Amino acid sequence: MMMKHLTKRKLAFVIAAAMGIAGCADDGKDGQDGAPGEPGPGPNPPVTEVSEVTTVTMIGHSLEEGQIRYEFEVTNEDGELVNGLAKAEAKFAEKTENGVVMNRDGAIGGYTDTTKEGAVLNALGDGHYEFIAPMPAVTTASEGIVWLRVGGDSSTQIARSQPMVVAKADMVHTTTTEACQSCHVDYAASHLKHPSYTAINADGEVDLVGGCMVCHNNVSRAEENGGYATNTLQKIGHINHVTRTKDGEEVLGFEKDFAVTNCYTCHAEPVMNTSIAGNGCSDCHSTDMSESAALLSANSDFDARELHAKAAGITERATIRAEHSTSLSAIYMNDLGNYCTDLTLFKGEEMLDIEALYAEDGTGTLSYASTYLHGYNNKSIVGRESRSYETSYKGDGSKTFCHETLDLQTPQIMASSRVTFNLGEDAGYDGVSFTSYSPVTELADLNNVTDYDRRHAVTTDSCTTCHNNETNYHKNGSYVEGGLDCVACHNNGQDRSSKNSAPGFGPMVHSMHWGIGNALSGSKVDEDGNNVENSAASLNADNCVSCHAEGIDLEAVPNRYMRAKAFHGGDTTKMASPITANCFSCHEHNTDSALNHMEQNGGTIDAEVVEDWYTQPTAESCATCHAEGKSFGIDKFHNFER
């Protein structure tokens, strides 16, 4: 039998032809497509042994007898899986009847790391790890705050991760991260105690309170079976925000109109401990309980926040503020040719009788009811038109103020009013004050009236978030509505010294918190008699979002001067351009370089005052480069987002 030898090419052709013939149906059409196959494994994800930013993604954890087991994935700043992890740290603050506790001796809760005996870190795959953390006191029934941190070992190039609160039992604290960061904004970026210990939760959200409580437990280290740190978190909140000891000396915490008794500021929910002998309460109260204290201790069904707010008078002041309001009429001329405005006080919709409530000797329900007339130009108050007036009552409850002469004779005029409810030793400070602004009137035609519209680029709770006792700063001017009351005196033309800090409203506030006005306004002096910085210095001045939650539009700042004797030791012949005045009031610490830059771009703090100064445009061009969104926008150097 003869065997025919075929080349590989010919053989492939024959096979293909045979398959083609077999694959055709009788009508010559192709058959049905088969089902799609399973997808392939895909390319392997990139792997590295280096990270500058280490991110932990939790896969799971479990509390077991004598240990906590963590399973997690580690990636770097580029999303690459990280191999070679050599270090992991674990902490557990256990929830007890006295709050969360992590003993240093391991009797309650526990902490360990990979350098400790019995701790095991296993690599389960690329970037995939298991950490078994021995903690003798832990049981399957334990609950509390579970904490993890990895990286940072000197033998690797893996950066230390941000701490993570892996899990947290319900109701271990009633304060919130949002409450803390309403003032501190971004604690992790601050220069305060332990900012690198600011924790996130398993979803990547900041959990400042939970992260702090892992070490700053509810029970002090100084007590029997105490926690990790001497300072409990409640002591940090209750005591250290008011007064504290540093290097053996008492230093001030938050010294101006902050009431630690306004528990609502920090506690979003009613506090859990209601025993005066218990933690939190004992920070301020003596443990030698009276009968009334014992009664409260026995009755857990009360809200300690309400109790403290009532006792401190905060509830009374807040209620008066919520129930009342004032209004001020447009300026009109009476039969004597005086410039008059009518002040009205309301409780809800009811118009009250100011005459019946007010007494000149200060003994009435109202201690103060007054008005000022102002010059107005280009959406700015440019000075006080009149400092004296005659008062009368119309019989309908309103109070009329008539000013005989005007000092400035600006083309537009308007009025402001102050009404104060008589509370405390000095109602100018301790009372509840209301400020209103009238519509704007054309001096040449008092019938030509428009709305008062001054730019006010701060939020309503900017001041009261920190200054929380519902009182006034001074002179019947309250903290409400972002300091809108203050503008009646601290404005472009009311040339105030403000302790020689900065002019106007915005510059003055900036300086009093972060400029030279900070030390000038402090209430302590050092051994040489020099003023000591006030507590605002503990906050990060870059966090403009604390007050300017909606950002700053430099293009919207009225391009007009403001009187600036505050910058010049009382010299009333000087004025400043507005953006420069605001920026310099914080940046005056580096006077030469900052001011030179501003002056090179048209800004000034020492222009000479002319007769119609408030109508003169300035030459500053700050917004050209520094308006939000620009390459060198203010938002590139300051924080306007939470």
C-alpha positions as CSV (number, residue, x, y, z in Angstrom):
1,M,0.0,0.0,0.0
2,M,1.4,3.3,-1.0
3,M,1.5,6.1,1.7
4,K,1.2,9.6,0.4
5,H,3.4,12.2,2.2
6,L,1.9,15.7,2.5
7,T,3.7,18.9,3.5
8,K,2.5,20.7,6.6
9,R,1.0,23.5,4.4
10,K,-0.9,21.0,2.2
11,L,-2.0,19.0,5.2
12,A,-3.4,22.2,6.9
13,F,-5.3,23.1,3.7
14,V,-6.9,19.6,3.5
15,I,-8.0,19.7,7.1
16,A,-9.5,23.2,6.8
17,A,-11.4,22.2,3.6
18,A,-12.8,19.2,5.4
19,M,-13.9,21.3,8.3
20,G,-15.5,23.8,6.0
21,I,-17.5,21.2,4.2
22,A,-18.7,19.6,7.5
23,G,-19.6,23.0,9.0
24,C,-22.2,23.9,6.3
25,A,-25.8,23.0,6.6
26,D,-27.9,21.9,3.7
27,D,-28.9,25.5,2.9
28,G,-25.3,26.7,3.1
29,K,-25.8,28.8,6.2
30,D,-23.7,28.8,9.3
31,G,-24.9,27.1,12.5
32,Q,-25.8,28.8,15.8
33,D,-23.1,30.5,17.8
34,G,-22.0,28.8,21.0
35,A,-22.5,30.2,24.5
36,P,-19.8,32.8,25.5
37,G,-17.0,31.4,27.7
38,E,-16.0,32.6,31.2
39,P,-13.8,35.7,31.2
40,G,-10.2,35.1,31.7
41,P,-8.3,36.0,34.9
42,G,-7.1,39.4,33.4
43,P,-3.7,40.9,34.0
44,N,-2.1,40.7,37.5
45,P,-2.5,44.1,39.4
46,P,0.8,46.0,39.9
47,V,2.7,45.2,43.0
48,T,5.4,47.2,44.9
49,E,7.3,47.3,48.2
50,V,7.3,51.1,48.4
51,S,4.7,53.6,49.6
52,E,4.8,57.3,50.5
53,V,1.1,57.1,51.5
54,T,-0.1,53.8,52.8
55,T,-3.8,53.0,52.6
56,V,-5.5,50.2,54.5
57,T,-8.7,48.6,53.2
58,M,-10.3,46.3,55.8
59,I,-11.6,42.9,54.6
60,G,-12.7,41.7,58.1
61,H,-11.9,41.4,61.8
62,S,-13.0,39.3,64.7
63,L,-12.7,39.5,68.5
64,E,-11.7,36.0,69.7
65,E,-10.6,34.6,73.0
66,G,-7.4,36.4,74.0
67,Q,-6.8,38.0,70.6
68,I,-8.1,40.2,67.8
69,R,-7.8,39.0,64.2
70,Y,-7.5,41.6,61.4
71,E,-7.6,40.9,57.6
72,F,-6.8,43.7,55.3
73,E,-5.3,44.9,52.0
74,V,-2.5,47.5,51.7
75,T,-2.0,49.8,48.7
76,N,0.1,52.9,48.1
77,E,-0.6,56.3,46.7
78,D,-0.8,55.0,43.2
79,G,-3.2,52.2,44.1
80,E,-0.6,49.5,43.8
81,L,-0.7,46.5,46.1
82,V,2.1,46.7,48.7
83,N,4.1,43.6,49.6
84,G,6.8,43.3,52.3
85,L,4.7,44.8,55.2
86,A,6.7,44.3,58.4
87,K,4.8,46.2,61.1
88,A,1.3,46.4,62.3
89,E,-0.1,48.0,65.5
90,A,-3.4,47.2,67.3
91,K,-5.3,48.8,70.1
92,F,-8.6,48.0,71.8
93,A,-10.5,50.2,74.3
94,E,-13.2,48.1,75.9
95,K,-16.6,49.4,76.7
96,T,-17.3,49.0,80.4
97,E,-19.9,50.4,82.9
98,N,-17.5,53.4,83.4
99,G,-16.9,54.0,79.7
100,V,-14.2,52.8,77.4
101,V,-10.9,51.7,79.0
102,M,-7.6,50.4,77.6
103,N,-5.3,49.5,80.6
104,R,-1.6,49.8,80.2
105,D,-1.2,46.5,82.1
106,G,-3.7,44.7,79.8
107,A,-6.3,44.0,82.4
108,I,-9.0,45.7,80.3
109,G,-8.7,46.1,76.5
110,G,-5.2,45.9,75.1
111,Y,-2.6,47.1,72.7
112,T,0.3,45.4,70.9
113,D,2.3,45.4,67.7
114,T,4.4,43.0,65.6
115,T,7.5,43.5,67.9
116,K,5.6,42.0,70.9
117,E,5.5,38.3,71.8
118,G,2.7,36.3,70.2
119,A,1.8,38.9,67.5
120,V,1.8,37.4,64.0
121,L,1.6,39.2,60.7
122,N,0.9,36.8,57.8
123,A,1.1,37.6,54.1
124,L,-1.9,35.9,52.4
125,G,-1.2,37.2,48.9
126,D,-0.1,40.3,47.1
127,G,-1.0,43.2,49.4
128,H,-3.2,40.9,51.4
129,Y,-2.4,40.4,55.1
130,E,-3.7,38.9,58.3
131,F,-2.6,40.3,61.7
132,I,-3.2,38.3,64.9
133,A,-2.9,40.6,67.9
134,P,-2.8,38.9,71.3
135,M,-4.8,40.7,74.0
136,P,-5.4,38.4,77.0
137,A,-8.4,40.5,78.3
138,V,-10.4,40.3,75.0
139,T,-13.3,37.8,74.7
140,T,-15.8,37.1,72.0
141,A,-18.3,39.1,74.0
142,S,-16.0,42.2,74.2
143,E,-17.1,45.4,72.5
144,G,-15.5,48.9,72.3
145,I,-13.2,50.7,69.9
146,V,-11.0,48.5,67.6
147,W,-8.0,50.3,66.2
148,L,-5.3,49.4,63.6
149,R,-2.3,51.0,62.1
150,V,0.4,49.5,59.7
151,G,3.7,50.4,58.2
152,G,6.5,52.7,59.4
153,D,9.1,50.0,60.1
154,S,12.6,51.2,59.5
155,S,13.5,48.1,57.7
156,T,11.1,48.8,54.8
157,Q,10.1,51.7,52.6
158,I,6.5,51.5,53.6
159,A,5.1,54.7,55.2
160,R,3.1,54.5,58.4
161,S,-0.6,54.5,57.6
162,Q,-3.2,56.8,59.1
163,P,-4.8,55.2,62.2
164,M,-8.1,53.4,61.5
165,V,-11.0,52.9,63.9
166,V,-11.9,49.5,62.4
167,A,-15.1,49.2,64.5
168,K,-16.8,51.0,67.3
169,A,-19.6,50.0,69.7
170,D,-22.8,52.0,69.8
171,M,-22.9,54.9,72.2
172,V,-19.3,55.0,73.4
173,H,-19.4,58.8,73.0
174,T,-22.0,61.5,72.4
175,T,-19.6,64.1,71.1
176,T,-19.0,64.2,67.3
177,T,-16.1,64.8,65.0
178,E,-18.1,67.5,63.3
179,A,-18.4,69.3,66.6
180,C,-14.6,69.3,67.2
181,Q,-13.8,70.3,63.6
182,S,-16.4,73.1,63.5
183,C,-13.5,75.0,65.2
184,H,-10.5,72.9,64.4
185,V,-11.6,72.1,60.8
186,D,-8.9,69.6,60.0
187,Y,-7.2,68.5,63.1
188,A,-4.8,66.2,61.2
189,A,-3.2,69.3,59.6
190,S,-3.0,71.3,62.8
191,H,0.1,71.9,65.1
192,L,-1.8,70.8,68.2
193,K,-1.3,67.6,70.3
194,H,-0.8,64.4,68.3
195,P,-2.3,65.4,64.9
196,S,-0.8,62.3,63.3
197,Y,-3.2,60.2,65.4
198,T,-6.3,61.6,63.7
199,A,-8.1,58.5,62.8
200,I,-10.4,57.4,59.9
201,N,-13.1,54.8,60.0
202,A,-13.2,51.8,57.7
203,D,-15.1,53.9,55.1
204,G,-12.2,56.4,55.0
205,E,-14.2,59.1,56.9
206,V,-12.5,61.1,59.7
207,D,-13.3,59.7,63.2
208,L,-11.5,62.2,65.4
209,V,-13.3,61.4,68.6
210,G,-13.1,57.7,68.2
211,G,-9.4,57.8,67.4
212,C,-8.7,60.0,70.4
213,M,-10.7,57.9,72.8
214,V,-8.7,54.8,72.1
215,C,-6.0,56.3,74.4
216,H,-7.8,59.2,76.1
217,N,-10.4,56.9,77.7
218,N,-13.3,57.7,80.0
219,V,-11.2,56.6,83.0
220,S,-7.9,58.3,83.9
221,R,-4.7,56.3,84.1
222,A,-4.4,57.7,87.7
223,E,-7.4,55.7,88.9
224,E,-7.6,52.0,89.8
225,N,-8.0,49.9,86.7
226,G,-7.6,53.2,84.8
227,G,-7.2,53.8,81.1
228,Y,-4.1,54.5,79.0
229,A,-3.8,58.3,79.4
230,T,-3.9,60.5,82.5
231,N,-6.1,63.1,80.6
232,T,-9.5,61.6,79.8
233,L,-11.2,62.9,76.7
234,Q,-13.9,64.5,78.8
235,K,-11.3,66.4,80.8
236,I,-9.7,67.7,77.6
237,G,-13.1,69.0,76.6
238,H,-14.4,70.2,80.0
239,I,-11.2,71.6,81.6
240,N,-8.5,72.1,79.0
241,H,-10.7,74.3,76.8
242,V,-11.2,76.7,79.7
243,T,-8.0,76.6,81.7
244,R,-5.1,74.2,81.9
245,T,-1.6,73.8,83.5
246,K,1.5,73.9,81.3
247,D,5.0,73.6,82.7
248,G,3.6,74.1,86.2
249,E,1.8,77.4,85.3
250,E,-1.9,78.0,84.7
251,V,-2.4,79.0,81.0
252,L,-5.7,80.1,79.5
253,G,-7.7,77.9,77.2
254,F,-10.7,79.5,75.5
255,E,-11.0,82.7,77.5
256,K,-13.6,84.8,75.7
257,D,-17.3,84.1,76.0
258,F,-17.0,80.3,75.7
259,A,-19.2,78.5,78.1
260,V,-18.2,74.9,78.9
261,T,-21.7,74.7,80.4
262,N,-23.2,74.9,76.9
263,C,-22.9,71.2,76.5
264,Y,-24.9,71.3,73.2
265,T,-21.8,72.7,71.5
266,C,-20.0,69.4,71.6
267,H,-22.6,66.8,72.7
268,A,-24.9,65.9,69.8
269,E,-26.8,63.5,72.0
270,P,-27.6,63.5,75.7
271,V,-24.6,62.5,77.8
272,M,-24.5,59.0,79.0
273,N,-23.1,59.5,82.5
274,T,-25.6,61.2,84.8
275,S,-23.8,60.5,88.1
276,I,-22.1,63.5,89.6
277,A,-19.6,61.2,91.1
278,G,-18.9,59.6,87.7
279,N,-16.5,60.4,85.0
280,G,-17.1,63.7,83.2
281,C,-19.1,65.2,86.0
282,S,-16.3,64.9,88.5
283,D,-14.1,67.0,86.3
284,C,-16.0,70.0,87.5
285,H,-18.2,68.9,90.4
286,S,-17.0,67.8,93.9
287,T,-17.7,64.1,94.6
288,D,-19.0,65.2,98.1
289,M,-22.6,65.0,96.9
290,S,-25.4,66.9,98.5
291,E,-28.9,65.5,98.8
292,S,-29.9,67.2,95.6
293,A,-26.8,65.8,93.8
294,A,-27.6,62.4,95.1
295,L,-31.2,62.8,93.8
296,L,-29.9,63.6,90.3
297,S,-27.5,60.6,90.5
298,A,-30.4,58.3,91.2
299,N,-32.5,59.7,88.4
300,S,-30.9,58.9,85.1
301,D,-33.8,60.2,83.1
302,F,-32.7,63.8,82.5
303,D,-30.6,65.6,79.9
304,A,-27.5,67.1,81.5
305,R,-27.1,69.4,78.6
306,E,-30.4,71.1,79.4
307,L,-29.6,71.2,83.1
308,H,-26.3,73.0,82.5
309,A,-27.7,75.4,79.9
310,K,-30.5,76.5,82.3
311,A,-28.2,76.9,85.2
312,A,-25.8,79.1,83.2
313,G,-28.6,81.3,81.9
314,I,-27.9,80.1,78.3
315,T,-31.4,78.7,77.9
316,E,-33.0,82.0,79.0
317,R,-30.8,84.1,76.7
318,A,-31.4,81.7,73.8
319,T,-35.1,81.7,74.3
320,I,-35.3,85.6,74.4
321,R,-33.2,85.7,71.2
322,A,-35.4,83.1,69.4
323,E,-38.7,84.8,70.4
324,H,-37.8,88.4,69.7
325,S,-36.8,90.6,66.8
326,T,-36.5,94.3,65.9
327,S,-37.0,96.5,62.8
328,L,-36.1,100.0,61.9
329,S,-37.9,102.3,59.5
330,A,-36.4,104.2,56.6
331,I,-35.2,107.7,57.6
332,Y,-37.8,110.4,57.2
333,M,-37.9,114.1,58.1
334,N,-40.3,115.4,60.8
335,D,-41.9,118.8,61.1
336,L,-38.8,120.3,62.7
337,G,-36.6,119.2,59.9
338,N,-34.9,116.5,61.9
339,Y,-33.9,113.1,60.4
340,C,-36.0,110.5,62.2
341,T,-36.3,106.7,62.3
342,D,-38.8,104.4,64.2
343,L,-37.6,101.4,66.2
344,T,-40.0,98.5,66.7
345,L,-39.6,95.5,69.0
346,F,-41.6,92.2,68.3
347,K,-42.2,89.0,70.2
348,G,-43.1,86.7,67.4
349,E,-45.7,88.7,65.4
350,E,-46.8,90.7,68.5
351,M,-45.5,94.3,68.7
352,L,-44.2,95.1,72.2
353,D,-44.3,98.5,74.0
354,I,-40.7,99.7,74.2
355,E,-41.7,102.6,76.5
356,A,-43.2,100.2,79.0
357,L,-40.2,97.9,79.0
358,Y,-37.4,100.5,79.0
359,A,-36.2,102.5,82.0
360,E,-33.4,105.2,81.9
361,D,-32.0,104.0,85.2
362,G,-31.4,100.5,83.9
363,T,-34.0,98.7,86.0
364,G,-36.4,97.9,83.2
365,T,-36.8,94.8,81.1
366,L,-34.8,96.6,78.4
367,S,-31.5,98.2,79.4
368,Y,-30.7,99.8,76.1
369,A,-32.6,101.1,73.0
370,S,-30.7,103.4,70.7
371,T,-29.9,104.3,67.1
372,Y,-27.1,105.7,65.0
373,L,-27.3,107.4,61.6
374,H,-24.7,106.4,59.1
375,G,-23.3,107.6,55.8
376,Y,-23.6,104.9,53.1
377,N,-21.8,104.5,49.7
378,N,-21.2,101.6,47.3
379,K,-22.7,99.0,49.6
380,S,-20.5,100.1,52.5
381,I,-21.1,102.1,55.7
382,V,-18.7,105.1,55.5
383,G,-19.1,106.7,58.9
384,R,-21.4,108.0,61.5
385,E,-23.6,110.9,60.5
386,S,-24.9,111.8,63.9
387,R,-24.1,111.1,67.5
388,S,-27.0,112.8,69.3
389,Y,-30.8,112.5,69.1
390,E,-34.1,113.3,70.7
391,T,-36.4,110.4,71.6
392,S,-40.2,110.1,71.7
393,Y,-42.9,107.5,71.7
394,K,-45.8,107.3,69.3
395,G,-48.1,105.3,71.5
396,D,-48.1,102.2,69.3
397,G,-45.1,100.6,71.1
398,S,-42.4,102.0,68.8
399,K,-39.7,104.4,69.8
400,T,-38.7,107.4,67.6
401,F,-35.2,108.8,67.3
402,C,-34.7,112.2,65.6
403,H,-31.3,113.6,64.7
404,E,-31.1,117.3,64.3
405,T,-27.9,117.5,62.2
406,L,-25.8,115.4,59.9
407,D,-22.0,115.5,60.2
408,L,-20.9,114.0,56.9
409,Q,-23.7,114.9,54.5
410,T,-23.1,111.8,52.4
411,P,-25.4,111.4,49.4
412,Q,-27.0,108.3,51.0
413,I,-27.9,107.7,54.6
414,M,-29.2,104.9,56.7
415,A,-29.6,104.0,60.4
416,S,-28.8,101.1,62.8
417,S,-30.4,100.3,66.1
418,R,-29.6,98.4,69.2
419,V,-32.0,96.9,71.7
420,T,-30.8,95.0,74.8
421,F,-32.7,92.9,77.3
422,N,-31.5,93.6,80.8
423,L,-29.7,90.5,82.1
424,G,-26.6,89.9,84.2
425,E,-24.3,92.3,86.1
426,D,-23.6,94.4,83.0
427,A,-26.3,94.0,80.3
428,G,-23.9,95.5,77.7
429,Y,-22.0,92.3,77.9
430,D,-24.4,89.8,79.6
431,G,-27.7,90.9,78.1
432,V,-29.4,89.8,74.9
433,S,-29.0,92.4,72.1
434,F,-30.6,92.9,68.7
435,T,-29.3,95.0,65.9
436,S,-31.3,96.2,62.9
437,Y,-30.3,98.2,59.8
438,S,-32.8,100.5,58.1
439,P,-33.3,100.8,54.3
440,V,-31.0,103.3,52.5
441,T,-32.3,106.8,51.8
442,E,-31.1,109.3,49.3
443,L,-30.3,112.5,51.2
444,A,-31.5,114.7,48.3
445,D,-34.8,112.9,48.2
446,L,-35.9,111.0,51.3
447,N,-38.6,109.3,49.4
448,N,-36.1,107.5,47.3
449,V,-35.5,104.4,49.4
450,T,-33.6,101.2,48.6
451,D,-32.7,98.1,50.6
452,Y,-29.6,98.1,52.9
453,D,-27.2,95.7,51.1
454,R,-23.8,95.5,52.7
455,R,-21.5,92.6,51.6
456,H,-21.1,90.2,54.5
457,A,-19.1,87.2,53.5
458,V,-19.3,85.1,56.7
459,T,-21.9,82.5,57.8
460,T,-24.5,83.2,60.5
461,D,-22.8,80.8,63.0
462,S,-19.3,81.9,62.3
463,C,-18.9,83.5,65.7
464,T,-21.4,81.6,67.8
465,T,-19.8,78.2,67.0
466,C,-17.0,79.1,69.4
467,H,-18.4,82.1,71.4
468,N,-21.3,80.0,72.5
469,N,-22.7,81.6,75.7
470,E,-25.3,83.8,74.0
471,T,-23.9,87.0,75.4
472,N,-22.4,90.1,73.7
473,Y,-18.8,90.9,72.9
474,H,-19.2,94.4,74.2
475,K,-21.3,97.6,74.0
476,N,-24.5,95.7,73.3
477,G,-23.1,94.0,70.2
478,S,-23.8,90.3,70.0
479,Y,-22.0,87.5,68.2
480,V,-25.1,86.4,66.1
481,E,-25.3,86.5,62.3
482,G,-21.6,86.4,61.9
483,G,-20.9,89.6,63.8
484,L,-23.3,91.7,61.8
485,D,-24.0,93.8,64.9
486,C,-20.3,94.8,65.0
487,V,-20.5,96.4,61.5
488,A,-22.5,99.3,63.0
489,C,-19.3,100.6,64.6
490,H,-16.6,98.7,62.8
491,N,-17.0,99.7,59.2
492,N,-15.1,101.5,56.4
493,G,-15.5,104.9,57.8
494,Q,-16.0,104.6,61.6
495,D,-12.3,105.0,62.1
496,R,-11.8,102.8,65.2
497,S,-8.5,102.0,66.9
498,S,-9.6,98.5,68.0
499,K,-6.5,98.3,70.3
500,N,-4.4,99.3,67.3
501,S,-5.0,96.0,65.6
502,A,-6.7,96.6,62.2
503,P,-9.4,98.8,60.7
504,G,-13.0,98.1,59.7
505,F,-14.7,94.8,60.5
506,G,-13.0,92.0,58.5
507,P,-9.4,93.2,59.1
508,M,-10.1,93.7,62.8
509,V,-11.5,90.2,63.2
510,H,-8.5,88.7,61.3
511,S,-6.0,90.6,63.4
512,M,-7.7,89.9,66.7
513,H,-7.6,86.2,66.0
514,W,-4.3,85.7,64.1
515,G,-2.5,89.1,63.7
516,I,-0.9,91.4,66.2
517,G,-4.3,92.1,67.7
518,N,-4.3,88.5,69.0
519,A,-1.8,89.3,71.8
520,L,-3.2,92.8,72.2
521,S,-6.6,91.3,73.0
522,G,-5.4,88.5,75.3
523,S,-6.4,88.7,78.9
524,K,-3.1,87.4,80.4
525,V,0.3,89.1,80.6
526,D,3.7,87.5,81.0
527,E,6.3,88.3,83.8
528,D,7.5,91.2,81.8
529,G,4.0,92.7,81.5
530,N,3.6,91.8,77.8
531,N,0.3,90.5,76.6
532,V,0.1,86.8,75.9
533,E,-1.6,85.4,72.8
534,N,-5.3,84.6,73.2
535,S,-6.6,81.1,72.5
536,A,-7.3,81.7,68.8
537,A,-3.6,81.2,68.2
538,S,-4.3,77.5,68.8
539,L,-6.4,77.4,65.6
540,N,-5.0,77.2,62.1
541,A,-5.3,80.6,60.4
542,D,-5.3,78.9,57.0
543,N,-8.7,77.4,57.7
544,C,-10.8,80.3,56.4
545,V,-13.7,78.0,56.0
546,S,-14.4,78.3,59.8
547,C,-16.0,81.7,59.0
548,H,-16.1,81.8,55.2
549,A,-17.9,78.6,54.5
550,E,-19.0,79.8,51.1
551,G,-15.6,81.0,50.0
552,I,-14.4,84.5,49.3
553,D,-15.1,86.3,46.0
554,L,-12.3,88.9,45.8
555,E,-13.9,90.3,42.7
556,A,-17.0,91.3,44.8
557,V,-15.0,93.3,47.4
558,P,-16.1,97.0,46.9
559,N,-13.1,98.9,45.4
560,R,-13.1,101.7,48.0
561,Y,-10.8,102.7,50.8
562,M,-11.3,102.3,54.5
563,R,-10.1,104.6,57.2
564,A,-7.0,103.0,58.9
565,K,-5.8,104.7,62.0
566,A,-5.6,101.3,63.7
567,F,-2.6,100.6,61.5
568,H,-1.0,103.9,62.4
569,G,-1.2,104.3,66.1
570,G,-4.2,106.6,66.0
571,D,-3.2,108.8,63.0
572,T,-6.6,109.7,61.4
573,T,-5.1,110.9,58.1
574,K,-4.5,107.4,56.7
575,M,-6.6,105.0,54.8
576,A,-6.1,101.5,53.3
577,S,-7.3,99.6,50.3
578,P,-9.7,96.8,51.4
579,I,-8.1,93.6,50.2
580,T,-4.7,94.7,51.4
581,A,-6.2,95.7,54.8
582,N,-7.7,92.2,55.2
583,C,-4.6,90.3,54.1
584,F,-2.1,92.4,55.9
585,S,-4.1,92.1,59.2
586,C,-3.0,88.4,59.3
587,H,0.2,88.6,57.4
588,E,1.6,91.6,59.3
589,H,3.8,89.2,61.2
590,N,6.1,89.0,58.1
591,T,5.5,92.8,57.6
592,D,8.2,93.7,55.0
593,S,7.8,90.9,52.5
594,A,4.0,90.7,52.6
595,L,3.3,94.4,52.5
596,N,5.9,94.9,49.8
597,H,4.1,92.4,47.6
598,M,0.8,94.1,48.2
599,E,2.1,97.6,47.5
600,Q,3.8,96.4,44.3
601,N,0.4,95.4,43.0
602,G,-1.4,98.6,43.9
603,G,-2.4,97.9,47.5
604,T,-1.8,100.3,50.4
605,I,-2.3,100.8,54.1
606,D,-1.2,104.5,54.3
607,A,-2.9,106.5,51.6
608,E,-3.7,110.0,52.6
609,V,-7.4,110.7,53.4
610,V,-9.1,113.2,51.1
611,E,-12.5,114.9,51.6
612,D,-14.5,112.4,49.5
613,W,-12.3,109.5,50.3
614,Y,-15.2,107.0,50.3
615,T,-15.9,107.6,46.6
616,Q,-12.3,107.1,45.5
617,P,-11.4,103.8,43.8
618,T,-8.2,102.1,44.8
619,A,-5.4,100.8,42.5
620,E,-5.0,97.4,44.1
621,S,-5.1,94.5,41.7
622,C,-5.1,91.5,44.1
623,A,-8.0,89.8,42.4
624,T,-6.2,89.6,39.1
625,C,-4.0,86.7,40.4
626,H,-5.6,85.8,43.7
627,A,-9.3,85.5,43.0
628,E,-10.7,82.0,43.6
629,G,-10.0,79.6,40.7
630,K,-7.0,81.6,39.4
631,S,-3.5,80.0,39.2
632,F,-2.5,81.8,42.4
633,G,-6.0,82.0,43.8
634,I,-6.6,82.5,47.5
635,D,-8.0,79.0,47.6
636,K,-4.7,77.5,46.7
637,F,-3.1,78.8,49.9
638,H,-6.1,78.9,52.3
639,N,-8.7,76.2,53.1
640,F,-12.3,77.0,52.1
641,E,-13.6,73.5,52.2
642,R,-14.2,71.1,55.1
